[in-house]
Amino acid sequence: MAISELQLPNTVTVHELADPATLASEQARDVAQRVRQAIAAKGQATVVLSGGRSPVPFLEALSQETLDWSKVVVSLADERWVPTEHADSNAGLLKRHLLTGEAAKARFLGLYRASATLEAAAEDADHALAELPPIDVLVLGMGDDGHTASLFPNSPNIDAGLAPGVSRRCLPMLAPSVPHQRLSMTRSLLASAAFTLLSVQGPGKLETLRAALAGDDLAEMPIRAFLQDPLDLYWCP
């Protein structure tokens, strides 16, 4: 199946790239341009990124972009409830692959809090996110199960996480199939982004996207909630 065969909503703009390296460089270039425009318009820019292994080449490419990084706020769409020093920490991932050199001048607002419980950590992160300026650029990924950020299918909090207009910015998310529990920005906060980019690579993810487009149960495949809104889809085989 090719990306062109999918019946994508007309709110989705497709950027089809040849390979992962080109995908990473094009994403970095386009995100950087959006950041420059935001800084020019209002003196600062806010970028919310996603973790995992796939974004590493993109993060490294973005770190090399010429930007006034001191005027950039960087945050995460989701986080594993582990300390920054842990190998699986998304904050640690950004520190290793993005926030280096000139990019280290950016202000980082993370989600992890060393609270007594996951629920308390989510509440503490929710309060901290009150300081997050309006999101200019949001970069999302998508799991094979149709999750995005850490909005997992049928998680106990998924209905609140996907509800439009809720006041919560961050919720605890249970992911029984993965090693660590999560903190996730809510759809309400994520959907406020001025520009949203979804990165999808490989035939497996293309099949997941096809399945997402074939139904309308948001809790079953949370990515569906974001496909309803304006979105730039960056795709490579």
DOTIKOL-611260 format. One line per field, with one value per residue (C-alpha): x, y, z; residue number from 1. Coordinates in nm, 2 decimals. Layout:
residues N
X <- [X_...]
Y <- [Y_...]
Z <- [Z_...]
n <- [NUM_...]
end
This chain:
residues 237
X <- [0.00_0.12_0.04_-0.15_-0.40_-0.52_-0.84_-0.69_-0.91_-0.86_-0.72_-0.41_-0.12_0.12_0.49_0.62_1.00_1.23_1.40_1.44_1.74_1.56_1.25_1.46_1.63_1.31_1.13_1.41_1.42_1.05_1.02_1.31_1.14_0.82_1.03_1.19_0.86_0.72_1.03_0.99_0.62_0.63_0.98_0.97_0.87_0.75_0.81_0.66_0.83_0.78_1.03_1.12_1.40_1.26_1.30_1.67_1.79_1.54_1.64_2.01_1.93_1.72_2.00_2.22_1.96_2.07_1.81_1.81_1.77_1.76_1.42_1.29_1.10_1.11_0.87_0.76_0.42_0.48_0.72_0.80_0.78_1.15_1.43_1.60_1.92_1.73_1.80_1.43_1.37_1.25_1.40_1.73_1.69_1.64_1.94_2.16_2.04_1.88_1.98_2.35_2.58_2.38_2.05_2.14_2.04_1.67_1.46_1.34_1.01_0.98_0.70_0.88_0.83_0.98_0.64_0.53_0.28_0.22_-0.11_0.07_0.35_0.08_-0.08_0.26_0.34_-0.01_0.07_0.41_0.26_0.07_0.39_0.41_0.36_0.13_0.26_0.39_0.50_0.40_0.58_0.39_0.47_0.24_0.27_0.17_-0.14_-0.25_-0.13_0.02_0.20_0.12_-0.25_-0.28_-0.58_-0.83_-0.61_-0.82_-0.78_-0.81_-1.15_-1.03_-0.71_-0.89_-1.18_-1.17_-1.16_-1.07_-0.88_-0.61_-0.29_-0.13_-0.27_-0.12_-0.14_-0.12_0.05_0.03_0.23_0.54_0.78_0.72_0.40_0.36_0.28_0.10_-0.02_-0.39_-0.54_-0.69_-0.34_-0.18_-0.46_-0.39_-0.07_-0.05_0.12_0.11_0.35_0.30_0.59_0.52_0.78_0.76_0.48_0.38_0.29_0.12_-0.11_-0.18_-0.27_-0.50_-0.67_-0.71_-0.88_-1.12_-1.29_-1.41_-1.36_-1.10_-1.03_-0.95_-0.69_-0.62_-0.44_-0.79_-0.85_-0.56_-0.64_-0.96_-0.77_-0.52_-0.21_0.11_0.19_0.56_0.59_0.87_0.87]
Y <- [0.00_0.35_0.66_0.80_0.51_0.62_0.82_1.10_1.39_1.71_1.86_1.65_1.77_1.49_1.53_1.21_1.17_0.91_0.77_0.82_1.05_1.28_1.27_1.38_1.66_1.79_1.78_1.97_2.23_2.29_2.30_2.54_2.77_2.77_2.85_3.15_3.28_3.26_3.44_3.71_3.75_3.75_3.73_3.36_3.01_2.70_2.35_2.03_1.71_1.34_1.08_0.73_0.60_0.71_1.09_1.08_1.17_1.45_1.58_1.58_1.76_2.02_2.09_2.19_2.45_2.81_2.96_3.20_2.91_3.15_3.25_2.89_2.69_2.31_2.06_1.70_1.57_1.28_1.13_0.80_0.82_0.77_1.01_1.21_1.00_0.68_0.54_0.55_0.91_1.13_1.43_1.25_1.18_1.55_1.64_1.39_1.46_1.80_2.03_2.04_2.32_2.63_2.45_2.41_2.77_2.67_2.66_2.31_2.25_1.88_1.66_1.43_1.50_1.29_1.27_0.99_0.85_0.87_1.06_1.31_1.35_1.42_1.68_1.85_1.85_1.99_2.29_2.34_2.34_2.65_2.83_2.68_2.95_2.88_2.59_2.70_2.36_2.01_1.70_1.38_1.01_0.71_0.37_0.04_0.04_0.38_0.57_0.91_1.10_0.86_0.85_0.47_0.28_0.20_0.34_0.42_0.79_0.79_0.95_1.25_1.25_1.28_1.50_1.84_2.15_1.98_2.20_1.93_1.98_1.65_1.32_0.99_0.72_0.35_0.15_-0.22_-0.34_-0.13_-0.12_0.23_0.42_0.76_1.12_1.27_1.61_1.60_1.63_1.96_2.11_1.93_2.04_2.41_2.40_2.64_2.37_2.00_1.75_1.37_1.16_0.81_0.57_0.22_-0.02_-0.12_0.23_0.29_-0.01_0.14_0.47_0.28_0.11_0.44_0.60_0.31_0.37_0.64_0.51_0.75_0.54_0.24_0.43_0.78_0.90_0.94_1.24_1.43_1.32_1.52_1.85_2.03_1.82_1.79_1.42_1.35_1.00_0.78_0.40]
Z <- [0.00_-0.08_0.12_-0.18_-0.15_0.19_0.21_0.43_0.55_0.35_0.67_0.64_0.42_0.31_0.28_0.11_0.15_0.01_0.32_0.70_0.66_0.42_0.65_0.95_0.76_0.60_0.94_1.11_0.83_0.84_1.22_1.24_0.99_1.19_1.50_1.32_1.22_1.57_1.71_1.45_1.52_1.90_2.03_2.14_2.02_2.19_2.06_2.20_2.09_2.13_2.25_2.15_1.92_1.58_1.64_1.72_1.37_1.36_1.70_1.60_1.27_1.45_1.70_1.41_1.28_1.31_1.56_1.84_2.09_2.39_2.27_2.24_2.50_2.45_2.62_2.57_2.47_2.71_2.95_3.11_3.49_3.54_3.65_3.37_3.42_3.33_2.99_2.90_2.99_2.71_2.89_2.89_2.52_2.44_2.65_2.46_2.11_2.09_2.38_2.29_2.16_2.08_2.13_2.50_2.54_2.50_2.81_2.88_3.06_3.13_3.27_3.51_3.88_4.16_4.34_4.56_4.31_3.94_4.00_4.22_3.95_3.69_3.91_3.97_3.60_3.53_3.75_3.60_3.25_3.34_3.26_2.91_2.65_2.36_2.15_1.81_1.69_1.80_1.67_1.72_1.65_1.64_1.79_1.62_1.84_1.73_2.04_2.02_2.30_2.58_2.51_2.50_2.37_2.65_2.93_3.24_3.18_2.80_2.79_2.99_2.79_2.46_2.57_2.39_2.61_2.95_3.19_3.27_3.08_3.20_3.31_3.43_3.17_3.22_2.95_3.05_2.75_2.81_3.10_3.25_3.33_3.16_3.20_2.90_2.78_2.71_2.37_2.48_2.54_2.24_2.00_2.09_1.88_1.59_1.38_1.42_1.25_1.26_1.16_1.02_0.88_0.73_0.61_0.96_1.06_0.72_0.81_1.15_0.98_0.74_1.04_1.22_0.92_0.90_1.23_1.46_1.82_1.96_2.27_2.05_1.84_2.00_1.69_1.54_1.75_1.59_1.23_1.27_1.29_1.06_1.05_0.84_0.78_0.71_0.56_0.43_0.34]
n <- [1_2_3_4_5_6_7_8_9_10_11_12_13_14_15_16_17_18_19_20_21_22_23_24_25_26_27_28_29_30_31_32_33_34_35_36_37_38_39_40_41_42_43_44_45_46_47_48_49_50_51_52_53_54_55_56_57_58_59_60_61_62_63_64_65_66_67_68_69_70_71_72_73_74_75_76_77_78_79_80_81_82_83_84_85_86_87_88_89_90_91_92_93_94_95_96_97_98_99_100_101_102_103_104_105_106_107_108_109_110_111_112_113_114_115_116_117_118_119_120_121_122_123_124_125_126_127_128_129_130_131_132_133_134_135_136_137_138_139_140_141_142_143_144_145_146_147_148_149_150_151_152_153_154_155_156_157_158_159_160_161_162_163_164_165_166_167_168_169_170_171_172_173_174_175_176_177_178_179_180_181_182_183_184_185_186_187_188_189_190_191_192_193_194_195_196_197_198_199_200_201_202_203_204_205_206_207_208_209_210_211_212_213_214_215_216_217_218_219_220_221_222_223_224_225_226_227_228_229_230_231_232_233_234_235_236_237]
end
